Amino acid sequence: MSKKISWSLGLLAVILLAAPVAGFGQAKAPAPAPKAAAPAPAATKLKIPDPKEILRQTCEFLKKQQQFSFKAEVTNDRVYHGGKKLQFGQEVAVAVRRPDKLRVDGNGDLESKLLVVDGKNLTLYDKYKNHYASIAVSGDIDAALDQAYKDYGLRVGLAELGSNKLCDHVLKDMGHALYVGRHVVKGVSCHHLAFDRKQAHYQVWIEAGDQPVVRKIVVTRKGPASPQWTAYFSDWNFPPKFGDDLFAFTPPAGAQQIKFMPVKQGEIKAPKKGKRQKKGGQS
Protein backbone atom coordinates (compact mmCIF):
# COMPACT_ATOMS: atom_id res chain seq x y z
CA MET A 1 0.00 0.00 0.00
CA SER A 2 1.33 3.43 -0.86
CA LYS A 3 2.08 5.76 1.96
CA LYS A 4 2.16 9.51 1.95
CA ILE A 5 5.08 11.43 3.35
CA SER A 6 4.42 15.02 4.34
CA TRP A 7 7.03 17.27 5.78
CA SER A 8 7.30 20.71 7.23
CA LEU A 9 10.47 22.00 8.88
CA GLY A 10 8.62 25.12 9.85
CA LEU A 11 7.14 27.70 7.53
CA LEU A 12 7.59 27.24 3.80
CA ALA A 13 8.81 30.78 3.73
CA VAL A 14 7.91 33.63 5.97
CA ILE A 15 5.73 35.75 3.73
CA LEU A 16 6.80 39.14 4.97
CA LEU A 17 4.50 42.07 4.45
CA ALA A 18 6.43 45.29 4.09
CA ALA A 19 5.55 48.91 3.41
CA PRO A 20 7.48 52.14 3.80
CA VAL A 21 7.33 53.68 7.25
CA ALA A 22 6.60 57.38 7.56
CA GLY A 23 9.63 59.44 8.64
CA PHE A 24 9.82 61.64 11.70
CA GLY A 25 8.88 65.30 11.34
CA GLN A 26 11.47 67.86 10.44
CA ALA A 27 13.66 69.35 13.12
CA LYS A 28 12.86 72.95 13.97
CA ALA A 29 15.25 75.35 12.27
CA PRO A 30 17.25 77.67 14.54
CA ALA A 31 16.40 81.36 14.50
CA PRO A 32 18.61 83.37 12.11
CA ALA A 33 21.39 85.44 13.65
CA PRO A 34 20.95 89.20 13.48
CA LYS A 35 22.14 90.73 10.20
CA ALA A 36 23.13 87.29 8.88
CA ALA A 37 24.85 87.45 5.54
CA ALA A 38 23.40 84.07 4.50
CA PRO A 39 20.09 82.31 5.26
CA ALA A 40 19.97 79.73 8.03
CA PRO A 41 20.58 76.14 6.87
CA ALA A 42 17.51 74.09 5.98
CA ALA A 43 16.13 71.73 8.59
CA THR A 44 17.37 68.15 8.38
CA LYS A 45 14.78 65.41 8.01
CA LEU A 46 15.49 62.24 9.92
CA LYS A 47 15.17 59.34 7.52
CA ILE A 48 14.04 55.91 8.72
CA PRO A 49 15.16 52.87 6.67
CA ASP A 50 12.44 51.33 4.51
CA PRO A 51 11.64 47.74 5.67
CA LYS A 52 10.53 46.82 2.17
CA GLU A 53 13.85 47.88 0.69
CA ILE A 54 15.82 46.01 3.34
CA LEU A 55 13.95 42.81 2.52
CA ARG A 56 14.46 43.37 -1.19
CA GLN A 57 18.21 43.67 -0.63
CA THR A 58 18.17 40.33 1.20
CA CYS A 59 16.26 38.66 -1.62
CA GLU A 60 18.54 40.05 -4.31
CA PHE A 61 21.69 39.17 -2.38
CA LEU A 62 20.68 35.51 -1.97
CA LYS A 63 19.47 35.30 -5.56
CA LYS A 64 22.92 36.28 -6.82
CA GLN A 65 24.68 33.53 -4.87
CA GLN A 66 25.33 30.48 -7.04
CA GLN A 67 25.82 28.32 -3.99
CA PHE A 68 25.55 28.84 -0.25
CA SER A 69 24.72 27.08 2.99
CA PHE A 70 23.35 27.99 6.41
CA LYS A 71 22.02 26.48 9.61
CA ALA A 72 18.90 27.26 11.62
CA GLU A 73 17.87 26.52 15.18
CA VAL A 74 14.07 26.32 15.17
CA THR A 75 11.56 26.19 18.02
CA ASN A 76 7.84 25.74 17.55
CA ASP A 77 5.03 26.03 20.10
CA ARG A 78 2.26 23.44 20.13
CA VAL A 79 -0.98 24.31 21.93
CA TYR A 80 -2.83 21.58 23.76
CA HIS A 81 -5.66 21.22 26.30
CA GLY A 82 -6.63 24.40 28.12
CA GLY A 83 -4.44 26.69 26.02
CA LYS A 84 -1.21 25.30 27.46
CA LYS A 85 1.88 25.38 25.28
CA LEU A 86 4.72 22.96 24.71
CA GLN A 87 7.86 23.97 22.82
CA PHE A 88 9.67 21.60 20.48
CA GLY A 89 12.99 22.14 18.75
CA GLN A 90 14.70 21.27 15.51
CA GLU A 91 18.14 21.90 14.02
CA VAL A 92 18.23 22.39 10.26
CA ALA A 93 21.13 22.53 7.78
CA VAL A 94 20.48 23.80 4.25
CA ALA A 95 22.78 23.65 1.21
CA VAL A 96 21.96 25.25 -2.16
CA ARG A 97 23.76 24.90 -5.49
CA ARG A 98 22.01 26.62 -8.36
CA PRO A 99 20.36 25.89 -10.61
CA ASP A 100 18.99 22.51 -9.55
CA LYS A 101 20.55 21.10 -6.37
CA LEU A 102 19.24 21.38 -2.82
CA ARG A 103 19.73 19.59 0.50
CA VAL A 104 17.67 20.22 3.64
CA ASP A 105 18.61 18.13 6.68
CA GLY A 106 16.49 18.46 9.81
CA ASN A 107 16.83 16.76 13.19
CA GLY A 108 14.32 17.50 15.91
CA ASP A 109 12.13 16.45 18.78
CA LEU A 110 9.14 15.42 16.67
CA GLU A 111 10.69 14.54 13.31
CA SER A 112 14.03 14.06 11.61
CA LYS A 113 14.03 14.07 7.84
CA LEU A 114 16.30 14.67 4.88
CA LEU A 115 15.32 16.13 1.52
CA VAL A 116 17.68 15.98 -1.46
CA VAL A 117 17.18 17.41 -4.95
CA ASP A 118 19.95 16.28 -7.30
CA GLY A 119 18.71 17.78 -10.57
CA LYS A 120 16.92 14.61 -11.67
CA ASN A 121 15.16 13.33 -8.57
CA LEU A 122 13.64 14.69 -5.39
CA THR A 123 14.01 12.29 -2.46
CA LEU A 124 12.57 12.55 1.04
CA TYR A 125 13.95 10.28 3.77
CA ASP A 126 12.35 9.79 7.20
CA LYS A 127 15.15 8.99 9.64
CA TYR A 128 12.88 7.80 12.43
CA LYS A 129 10.89 5.41 10.24
CA ASN A 130 13.82 4.53 7.96
CA HIS A 131 11.87 4.83 4.75
CA TYR A 132 12.13 7.11 1.73
CA ALA A 133 10.32 8.12 -1.45
CA SER A 134 11.57 9.63 -4.71
CA ILE A 135 10.03 11.35 -7.70
CA ALA A 136 11.58 12.38 -11.01
CA VAL A 137 11.90 16.15 -11.41
CA SER A 138 13.24 18.49 -14.06
CA GLY A 139 14.25 22.11 -14.19
CA ASP A 140 15.66 24.25 -11.41
CA ILE A 141 15.02 24.23 -7.66
CA ASP A 142 11.82 26.24 -8.05
CA ALA A 143 10.44 23.81 -10.64
CA ALA A 144 11.25 20.78 -8.46
CA LEU A 145 9.60 22.24 -5.36
CA ASP A 146 6.59 23.45 -7.35
CA GLN A 147 6.13 19.98 -8.82
CA ALA A 148 6.39 18.29 -5.42
CA TYR A 149 3.85 20.69 -3.98
CA LYS A 150 1.42 20.49 -6.91
CA ASP A 151 1.47 16.71 -7.30
CA TYR A 152 2.01 15.55 -3.72
CA GLY A 153 1.25 18.45 -1.39
CA LEU A 154 4.85 18.46 -0.16
CA ARG A 155 6.19 21.63 1.44
CA VAL A 156 9.73 22.07 2.67
CA GLY A 157 10.43 24.64 5.36
CA LEU A 158 13.29 27.13 4.78
CA ALA A 159 13.96 25.77 1.27
CA GLU A 160 12.60 28.87 -0.44
CA LEU A 161 15.59 30.87 0.75
CA GLY A 162 17.23 29.19 -2.26
CA SER A 163 14.42 30.14 -4.62
CA ASN A 164 14.91 32.53 -7.53
CA LYS A 165 11.36 33.74 -6.79
CA LEU A 166 12.07 34.64 -3.18
CA CYS A 167 11.38 38.35 -3.69
CA ASP A 168 8.04 37.57 -5.34
CA HIS A 169 6.96 35.50 -2.33
CA VAL A 170 8.35 37.84 0.31
CA LEU A 171 7.06 41.12 -1.08
CA LYS A 172 3.64 39.93 -2.21
CA ASP A 173 0.55 41.49 -0.59
CA MET A 174 2.35 44.19 1.31
CA GLY A 175 0.76 45.45 4.50
CA HIS A 176 1.69 47.35 7.65
CA ALA A 177 5.40 47.40 8.47
CA LEU A 178 7.66 48.93 11.08
CA TYR A 179 11.37 49.60 11.25
CA VAL A 180 12.04 48.89 14.93
CA GLY A 181 15.72 49.81 15.07
CA ARG A 182 19.25 48.38 15.13
CA HIS A 183 19.48 45.46 17.54
CA VAL A 184 21.96 42.64 18.12
CA VAL A 185 21.32 38.94 17.51
CA LYS A 186 24.02 36.72 18.99
CA GLY A 187 26.69 39.37 18.53
CA VAL A 188 25.59 40.48 15.05
CA SER A 189 24.17 43.97 14.47
CA CYS A 190 20.84 43.70 12.65
CA HIS A 191 17.94 45.71 11.28
CA HIS A 192 14.93 44.73 13.41
CA LEU A 193 11.74 44.74 11.32
CA ALA A 194 8.14 44.01 12.28
CA PHE A 195 5.17 43.17 10.02
CA ASP A 196 1.52 42.44 10.61
CA ARG A 197 -0.85 40.12 8.80
CA LYS A 198 -4.40 39.02 9.43
CA GLN A 199 -3.41 35.71 11.05
CA ALA A 200 0.10 36.36 12.34
CA HIS A 201 2.63 38.95 13.41
CA TYR A 202 6.19 38.69 12.10
CA GLN A 203 9.51 39.99 13.37
CA VAL A 204 12.63 39.69 11.23
CA TRP A 205 16.25 40.57 11.99
CA ILE A 206 18.42 41.25 8.89
CA GLU A 207 22.18 41.55 9.26
CA ALA A 208 23.40 45.11 8.71
CA GLY A 209 26.36 45.24 6.35
CA ASP A 210 27.56 43.83 3.05
CA GLN A 211 25.81 40.48 3.58
CA PRO A 212 22.15 41.27 4.39
CA VAL A 213 21.19 37.77 5.48
CA VAL A 214 18.43 36.72 7.85
CA ARG A 215 19.59 36.21 11.42
CA LYS A 216 16.34 35.65 13.26
CA ILE A 217 12.61 35.26 12.59
CA VAL A 218 9.76 35.19 15.10
CA VAL A 219 6.22 34.41 13.97
CA THR A 220 3.44 34.91 16.52
CA ARG A 221 0.18 33.37 15.44
CA LYS A 222 -2.91 35.30 16.44
CA GLY A 223 -5.59 33.47 18.38
CA PRO A 224 -5.78 31.29 21.49
CA ALA A 225 -2.47 31.06 23.38
CA SER A 226 -0.60 32.95 20.60
CA PRO A 227 1.92 30.18 19.78
CA GLN A 228 5.27 31.24 18.33
CA TRP A 229 7.64 29.86 15.69
CA THR A 230 11.21 31.08 16.12
CA ALA A 231 14.35 30.50 14.06
CA TYR A 232 17.92 31.64 14.66
CA PHE A 233 20.13 31.52 11.55
CA SER A 234 23.88 30.96 11.65
CA ASP A 235 26.90 29.66 9.70
CA TRP A 236 26.04 31.45 6.45
CA ASN A 237 28.72 30.42 3.97
CA PHE A 238 29.41 32.19 0.65
CA PRO A 239 30.60 30.23 -1.21
CA PRO A 240 31.00 26.89 0.53
CA LYS A 241 32.97 23.96 -0.80
CA PHE A 242 30.49 21.20 -1.61
CA GLY A 243 31.42 17.67 -2.53
CA ASP A 244 29.33 16.20 -5.36
CA ASP A 245 28.10 13.46 -3.04
CA LEU A 246 26.36 16.03 -0.81
CA PHE A 247 23.44 16.17 -3.24
CA ALA A 248 23.31 12.43 -3.90
CA PHE A 249 21.04 10.22 -1.82
CA THR A 250 22.21 6.74 -0.89
CA PRO A 251 19.61 4.72 1.06
CA PRO A 252 20.86 3.71 4.52
CA ALA A 253 21.04 0.02 5.37
CA GLY A 254 17.60 -1.50 5.75
CA ALA A 255 15.76 1.58 4.48
CA GLN A 256 12.43 0.80 2.80
CA GLN A 257 11.40 2.59 -0.38
CA ILE A 258 7.77 3.67 -0.50
CA LYS A 259 5.76 5.94 -2.79
CA PHE A 260 4.43 9.43 -2.40
CA MET A 261 0.66 9.53 -2.37
CA PRO A 262 -0.59 11.92 -5.07
CA VAL A 263 -3.04 14.55 -3.92
CA LYS A 264 -6.51 14.44 -5.36
CA GLN A 265 -7.58 17.13 -7.76
CA GLY A 266 -8.86 20.15 -5.88
CA GLU A 267 -7.63 18.82 -2.52
CA ILE A 268 -4.99 21.52 -2.17
CA LYS A 269 -6.61 24.92 -1.97
CA ALA A 270 -5.25 27.85 -3.90
CA PRO A 271 -2.68 29.84 -1.91
CA LYS A 272 -4.08 32.82 -0.03
CA LYS A 273 -2.14 36.02 0.40
CA GLY A 274 1.09 34.47 -0.77
CA LYS A 275 1.03 31.52 1.64
CA ARG A 276 0.83 27.93 0.45
CA GLN A 277 -1.32 25.36 2.16
CA LYS A 278 -0.18 21.77 2.37
CA LYS A 279 -2.52 18.80 2.23
CA GLY A 280 -4.18 18.41 5.58
CA GLY A 281 -3.34 22.00 6.62
CA GLN A 282 -0.20 23.55 7.99
CA SER A 283 1.71 21.76 10.68
C-alpha positions in Angstrom: 0.0 0.0 0.0 1.3 3.4 -0.9 2.1 5.8 2.0 2.2 9.5 2.0 5.1 11.4 3.3 4.4 15.0 4.3 7.0 17.3 5.8 7.3 20.7 7.2 10.5 22.0 8.9 8.6 25.1 9.9 7.1 27.7 7.5 7.6 27.2 3.8 8.8 30.8 3.7 7.9 33.6 6.0 5.7 35.8 3.7 6.8 39.1 5.0 4.5 42.1 4.4 6.4 45.3 4.1 5.5 48.9 3.4 7.5 52.1 3.8 7.3 53.7 7.2 6.6 57.4 7.6 9.6 59.4 8.6 9.8 61.6 11.7 8.9 65.3 11.3 11.5 67.9 10.4 13.7 69.3 13.1 12.9 72.9 14.0 15.3 75.3 12.3 17.3 77.7 14.5 16.4 81.4 14.5 18.6 83.4 12.1 21.4 85.4 13.6 20.9 89.2 13.5 22.1 90.7 10.2 23.1 87.3 8.9 24.8 87.5 5.5 23.4 84.1 4.5 20.1 82.3 5.3 20.0 79.7 8.0 20.6 76.1 6.9 17.5 74.1 6.0 16.1 71.7 8.6 17.4 68.1 8.4 14.8 65.4 8.0 15.5 62.2 9.9 15.2 59.3 7.5 14.0 55.9 8.7 15.2 52.9 6.7 12.4 51.3 4.5 11.6 47.7 5.7 10.5 46.8 2.2 13.8 47.9 0.7 15.8 46.0 3.3 14.0 42.8 2.5 14.5 43.4 -1.2 18.2 43.7 -0.6 18.2 40.3 1.2 16.3 38.7 -1.6 18.5 40.0 -4.3 21.7 39.2 -2.4 20.7 35.5 -2.0 19.5 35.3 -5.6 22.9 36.3 -6.8 24.7 33.5 -4.9 25.3 30.5 -7.0 25.8 28.3 -4.0 25.5 28.8 -0.3 24.7 27.1 3.0 23.3 28.0 6.4 22.0 26.5 9.6 18.9 27.3 11.6 17.9 26.5 15.2 14.1 26.3 15.2 11.6 26.2 18.0 7.8 25.7 17.5 5.0 26.0 20.1 2.3 23.4 20.1 -1.0 24.3 21.9 -2.8 21.6 23.8 -5.7 21.2 26.3 -6.6 24.4 28.1 -4.4 26.7 26.0 -1.2 25.3 27.5 1.9 25.4 25.3 4.7 23.0 24.7 7.9 24.0 22.8 9.7 21.6 20.5 13.0 22.1 18.7 14.7 21.3 15.5 18.1 21.9 14.0 18.2 22.4 10.3 21.1 22.5 7.8 20.5 23.8 4.2 22.8 23.7 1.2 22.0 25.3 -2.2 23.8 24.9 -5.5 22.0 26.6 -8.4 20.4 25.9 -10.6 19.0 22.5 -9.6 20.6 21.1 -6.4 19.2 21.4 -2.8 19.7 19.6 0.5 17.7 20.2 3.6 18.6 18.1 6.7 16.5 18.5 9.8 16.8 16.8 13.2 14.3 17.5 15.9 12.1 16.4 18.8 9.1 15.4 16.7 10.7 14.5 13.3 14.0 14.1 11.6 14.0 14.1 7.8 16.3 14.7 4.9 15.3 16.1 1.5 17.7 16.0 -1.5 17.2 17.4 -4.9 20.0 16.3 -7.3 18.7 17.8 -10.6 16.9 14.6 -11.7 15.2 13.3 -8.6 13.6 14.7 -5.4 14.0 12.3 -2.5 12.6 12.6 1.0 14.0 10.3 3.8 12.3 9.8 7.2 15.1 9.0 9.6 12.9 7.8 12.4 10.9 5.4 10.2 13.8 4.5 8.0 11.9 4.8 4.8 12.1 7.1 1.7 10.3 8.1 -1.4 11.6 9.6 -4.7 10.0 11.4 -7.7 11.6 12.4 -11.0 11.9 16.1 -11.4 13.2 18.5 -14.1 14.3 22.1 -14.2 15.7 24.3 -11.4 15.0 24.2 -7.7 11.8 26.2 -8.1 10.4 23.8 -10.6 11.3 20.8 -8.5 9.6 22.2 -5.4 6.6 23.4 -7.4 6.1 20.0 -8.8 6.4 18.3 -5.4 3.8 20.7 -4.0 1.4 20.5 -6.9 1.5 16.7 -7.3 2.0 15.6 -3.7 1.2 18.5 -1.4 4.9 18.5 -0.2 6.2 21.6 1.4 9.7 22.1 2.7 10.4 24.6 5.4 13.3 27.1 4.8 14.0 25.8 1.3 12.6 28.9 -0.4 15.6 30.9 0.7 17.2 29.2 -2.3 14.4 30.1 -4.6 14.9 32.5 -7.5 11.4 33.7 -6.8 12.1 34.6 -3.2 11.4 38.4 -3.7 8.0 37.6 -5.3 7.0 35.5 -2.3 8.4 37.8 0.3 7.1 41.1 -1.1 3.6 39.9 -2.2 0.5 41.5 -0.6 2.4 44.2 1.3 0.8 45.5 4.5 1.7 47.3 7.7 5.4 47.4 8.5 7.7 48.9 11.1 11.4 49.6 11.2 12.0 48.9 14.9 15.7 49.8 15.1 19.3 48.4 15.1 19.5 45.5 17.5 22.0 42.6 18.1 21.3 38.9 17.5 24.0 36.7 19.0 26.7 39.4 18.5 25.6 40.5 15.0 24.2 44.0 14.5 20.8 43.7 12.6 17.9 45.7 11.3 14.9 44.7 13.4 11.7 44.7 11.3 8.1 44.0 12.3 5.2 43.2 10.0 1.5 42.4 10.6 -0.9 40.1 8.8 -4.4 39.0 9.4 -3.4 35.7 11.1 0.1 36.4 12.3 2.6 39.0 13.4 6.2 38.7 12.1 9.5 40.0 13.4 12.6 39.7 11.2 16.3 40.6 12.0 18.4 41.3 8.9 22.2 41.6 9.3 23.4 45.1 8.7 26.4 45.2 6.3 27.6 43.8 3.1 25.8 40.5 3.6 22.1 41.3 4.4 21.2 37.8 5.5 18.4 36.7 7.9 19.6 36.2 11.4 16.3 35.7 13.3 12.6 35.3 12.6 9.8 35.2 15.1 6.2 34.4 14.0 3.4 34.9 16.5 0.2 33.4 15.4 -2.9 35.3 16.4 -5.6 33.5 18.4 -5.8 31.3 21.5 -2.5 31.1 23.4 -0.6 33.0 20.6 1.9 30.2 19.8 5.3 31.2 18.3 7.6 29.9 15.7 11.2 31.1 16.1 14.3 30.5 14.1 17.9 31.6 14.7 20.1 31.5 11.6 23.9 31.0 11.6 26.9 29.7 9.7 26.0 31.5 6.5 28.7 30.4 4.0 29.4 32.2 0.6 30.6 30.2 -1.2 31.0 26.9 0.5 33.0 24.0 -0.8 30.5 21.2 -1.6 31.4 17.7 -2.5 29.3 16.2 -5.4 28.1 13.5 -3.0 26.4 16.0 -0.8 23.4 16.2 -3.2 23.3 12.4 -3.9 21.0 10.2 -1.8 22.2 6.7 -0.9 19.6 4.7 1.1 20.9 3.7 4.5 21.0 0.0 5.4 17.6 -1.5 5.7 15.8 1.6 4.5 12.4 0.8 2.8 11.4 2.6 -0.4 7.8 3.7 -0.5 5.8 5.9 -2.8 4.4 9.4 -2.4 0.7 9.5 -2.4 -0.6 11.9 -5.1 -3.0 14.6 -3.9 -6.5 14.4 -5.4 -7.6 17.1 -7.8 -8.9 20.2 -5.9 -7.6 18.8 -2.5 -5.0 21.5 -2.2 -6.6 24.9 -2.0 -5.3 27.8 -3.9 -2.7 29.8 -1.9 -4.1 32.8 0.0 -2.1 36.0 0.4 1.1 34.5 -0.8 1.0 31.5 1.6 0.8 27.9 0.4 -1.3 25.4 2.2 -0.2 21.8 2.4 -2.5 18.8 2.2 -4.2 18.4 5.6 -3.3 22.0 6.6 -0.2 23.5 8.0 1.7 21.8 10.7 
